[in-house]
Amino acid sequence: MTTILMIRHGESEANRMGVFAGNFDADLQHRGEKQAEKTADFIAENYKVDKIYASDLKRAWKTGLAVGKRLGLEVIPEPRLREISAGEWEGKTFVELAEQYKEEYHVWVTDVGNSQCPGGESARDLGARILAILTEIAEANEGKTVVVATHATPIRVMQVQAAGGDFNIMKDIKWVSNASVSEFIYENGKFTCGKISQDAHLGDLHTELPANV
């Protein structure tokens, strides 16, 4: 059995500006840095971590580094843990997307599991990518607890995968909050969910994605 702790990055510049980041390399906000430190403390106090992996995009990488610093562990960069590749949507505000890509963005907001980012990945594409890399990490770390610093959509698609892989249910799964911790247990070739979006430790630093995402 392998326990994977998926952390959504702290609040980023893109979050603050209401921008769809995707693979756009937005940095952490000061608040996001503080969130990452709080989450590092939470993990240190509640888990025995053996290894840390992180998306190589700044917002997730720096979140992983905060945990690594607190635990005295190196952080392994893994590009396959990146956020969904959003193609034409990257760097645009959510308001712009609703105006310029009415049909496609409506699907994203109302039925994300069946959505496709123009020029980028679909939710199913992302789901296959994240399931593959997390399976690889889990099998390479049998019996261990692993931190994975990543992004909101990868965590959401993993909840779908752990529930059986029906992307029609993705619309009913809520976004996790910034710097929250979600547990995924890998055993006998399958993932199951543990506690999702643990964020009480953040207190008044708590932040979430807006309703129009």
C-alpha positions as CSV (number, residue, x, y, z in Angstrom):
1,M,0.0,0.0,0.0
2,T,1.2,3.5,-0.9
3,T,-0.3,6.7,0.5
4,I,0.0,9.7,-1.8
5,L,-0.7,13.2,-0.4
6,M,-1.7,15.5,-3.3
7,I,-1.2,19.1,-2.4
8,R,-2.8,21.9,-4.5
9,H,-0.3,24.8,-4.8
10,G,-0.7,27.9,-2.7
11,E,-2.5,31.0,-4.1
12,S,-0.7,32.1,-7.2
13,E,-0.5,35.3,-9.2
14,A,-2.9,33.7,-11.7
15,N,-5.4,32.9,-8.9
16,R,-5.3,36.6,-7.7
17,M,-5.9,37.9,-11.2
18,G,-8.7,35.5,-12.1
19,V,-6.7,34.0,-14.9
20,F,-6.8,30.4,-16.4
21,A,-3.2,29.5,-15.9
22,G,-2.9,25.9,-17.3
23,N,0.8,25.5,-18.1
24,F,1.4,29.3,-17.9
25,D,4.1,29.5,-15.2
26,A,2.5,31.8,-12.6
27,D,4.4,32.3,-9.4
28,L,3.1,32.1,-5.9
29,Q,1.6,35.1,-4.2
30,H,2.9,36.1,-0.7
31,R,-0.3,34.6,0.7
32,G,0.4,31.4,-1.3
33,E,3.9,31.2,0.2
34,K,2.4,31.5,3.7
35,Q,-0.2,28.8,2.9
36,A,2.6,26.5,1.7
37,E,4.5,26.9,5.0
38,K,1.3,26.2,7.0
39,T,0.7,23.1,4.9
40,A,4.3,22.0,5.4
41,D,3.7,22.2,9.2
42,F,0.4,20.3,8.9
43,I,2.1,17.5,7.0
44,A,5.0,17.3,9.4
45,E,2.7,17.0,12.3
46,N,0.3,14.4,10.8
47,Y,2.3,12.2,8.4
48,K,5.6,10.4,8.1
49,V,6.7,11.3,4.6
50,D,9.3,9.4,2.6
51,K,9.5,11.2,-0.7
52,I,8.3,14.4,-2.4
53,Y,7.5,15.0,-6.1
54,A,6.3,18.2,-7.6
55,S,5.1,19.7,-10.8
56,D,7.9,21.8,-12.3
57,L,5.6,24.9,-12.7
58,K,6.7,27.5,-10.1
59,R,3.5,27.6,-8.1
60,A,3.5,23.9,-7.4
61,W,7.3,23.6,-7.3
62,K,7.7,26.3,-4.6
63,T,4.8,24.7,-2.6
64,G,6.7,21.4,-2.8
65,L,10.0,23.1,-1.7
66,A,8.3,24.5,1.4
67,V,7.3,20.9,2.4
68,G,10.8,19.7,1.5
69,K,12.5,22.3,3.6
70,R,10.2,21.6,6.6
71,L,10.8,17.8,6.4
72,G,14.5,17.9,5.3
73,L,13.7,16.1,2.0
74,E,14.7,16.8,-1.6
75,V,11.9,17.5,-4.1
76,I,11.9,15.6,-7.3
77,P,10.6,17.6,-10.4
78,E,8.0,15.8,-12.5
79,P,6.5,17.6,-15.5
80,R,3.8,15.1,-15.9
81,L,2.2,16.5,-12.7
82,R,1.5,19.8,-14.4
83,E,-1.9,21.4,-14.6
84,I,-4.0,20.7,-17.6
85,S,-2.6,22.1,-20.9
86,A,-5.1,24.8,-21.6
87,G,-4.0,25.8,-25.1
88,E,-5.7,29.0,-26.3
89,W,-7.1,29.6,-22.8
90,E,-3.8,30.0,-21.0
91,G,-3.3,33.5,-19.6
92,K,-6.9,34.6,-20.3
93,T,-9.2,35.7,-17.6
94,F,-12.3,33.6,-16.7
95,V,-14.4,36.5,-17.9
96,E,-12.7,36.6,-21.3
97,L,-13.1,32.9,-21.7
98,A,-16.9,33.1,-21.0
99,E,-17.1,35.9,-23.7
100,Q,-14.7,34.5,-26.3
101,Y,-15.3,30.8,-26.0
102,K,-18.9,30.7,-25.0
103,E,-19.8,27.1,-25.9
104,E,-16.5,25.5,-25.0
105,Y,-16.2,27.3,-21.7
106,H,-19.8,26.6,-20.8
107,V,-19.0,22.9,-21.1
108,W,-15.9,23.5,-18.8
109,V,-18.1,25.1,-16.1
110,T,-21.1,22.8,-16.4
111,D,-19.7,19.4,-17.5
112,V,-15.9,19.6,-17.0
113,G,-15.4,15.9,-17.4
114,N,-16.5,16.2,-21.0
115,S,-14.6,19.4,-21.7
116,Q,-11.7,20.1,-24.1
117,C,-9.4,23.1,-23.9
118,P,-9.0,24.5,-27.4
119,G,-5.5,23.6,-28.6
120,G,-4.8,21.8,-25.3
121,E,-5.9,18.8,-23.3
122,S,-9.3,17.4,-22.5
123,A,-10.2,16.4,-19.0
124,R,-9.9,12.8,-20.1
125,D,-6.4,13.4,-21.5
126,L,-5.4,14.9,-18.2
127,G,-7.0,12.0,-16.3
128,A,-4.9,9.5,-18.3
129,R,-1.7,11.5,-17.7
130,I,-2.2,11.9,-14.0
131,L,-3.3,8.3,-13.4
132,A,-0.2,7.0,-15.3
133,I,2.3,9.1,-13.3
134,L,0.7,8.5,-9.9
135,T,0.6,4.8,-10.6
136,E,4.3,4.9,-11.5
137,I,5.1,6.8,-8.3
138,A,2.9,4.6,-6.1
139,E,4.5,1.4,-7.5
140,A,8.0,2.8,-7.1
141,N,7.3,3.7,-3.4
142,E,5.4,0.6,-2.1
143,G,4.7,0.9,1.6
144,K,5.7,4.6,1.7
145,T,4.0,7.9,2.1
146,V,4.6,10.3,-0.8
147,V,3.8,14.0,-1.2
148,V,2.9,15.2,-4.6
149,A,2.7,19.0,-5.1
150,T,0.4,19.7,-8.0
151,H,-2.6,21.6,-9.2
152,A,-6.4,21.7,-8.8
153,T,-7.5,19.9,-12.0
154,P,-5.1,16.9,-11.5
155,I,-6.5,16.4,-8.0
156,R,-10.1,16.6,-9.4
157,V,-9.4,14.0,-12.1
158,M,-7.8,11.7,-9.6
159,Q,-11.0,11.7,-7.6
160,V,-12.7,10.6,-10.8
161,Q,-10.2,7.9,-11.3
162,A,-10.5,6.7,-7.7
163,A,-14.2,6.5,-8.1
164,G,-14.0,4.2,-11.2
165,G,-13.1,6.5,-14.0
166,D,-16.5,7.8,-15.1
167,F,-15.8,11.4,-16.2
168,N,-19.5,12.2,-16.3
169,I,-19.3,12.5,-12.5
170,M,-16.5,15.1,-12.6
171,K,-19.0,18.0,-12.6
172,D,-20.2,16.9,-9.2
173,I,-16.7,16.9,-7.6
174,K,-15.7,20.2,-6.0
175,W,-12.5,22.0,-6.6
176,V,-10.0,21.6,-3.7
177,S,-8.8,24.8,-2.0
178,N,-5.3,26.3,-2.3
179,A,-2.6,24.4,-0.3
180,S,-5.1,21.8,0.8
181,V,-4.0,18.1,1.3
182,S,-5.9,15.2,-0.3
183,E,-5.1,11.5,0.4
184,F,-5.1,8.8,-2.3
185,I,-4.4,5.2,-1.3
186,Y,-2.9,2.8,-3.9
187,E,-3.4,-0.9,-3.2
188,N,-3.8,-4.0,-5.4
189,G,-3.4,-1.9,-8.5
190,K,-6.2,0.6,-7.6
191,F,-6.6,4.0,-6.0
192,T,-9.1,5.0,-3.4
193,C,-9.7,8.4,-1.8
194,G,-9.0,9.2,1.8
195,K,-9.5,12.7,3.3
196,I,-10.0,15.3,0.5
197,S,-9.1,19.0,0.6
198,Q,-7.9,19.1,4.2
199,D,-7.4,22.9,4.8
200,A,-8.6,23.7,8.4
201,H,-4.9,24.3,9.3
202,L,-4.9,27.4,7.0
203,G,-7.3,29.4,9.2
204,D,-7.8,32.9,7.8
205,L,-5.4,32.1,4.9
206,H,-7.9,29.9,3.3
207,T,-8.6,30.6,-0.4
208,E,-10.6,28.8,-3.2
209,L,-11.2,29.1,-6.9
210,P,-14.1,31.5,-7.8
211,A,-17.5,30.2,-8.9
212,N,-17.0,31.0,-12.6
213,V,-14.3,28.4,-13.0
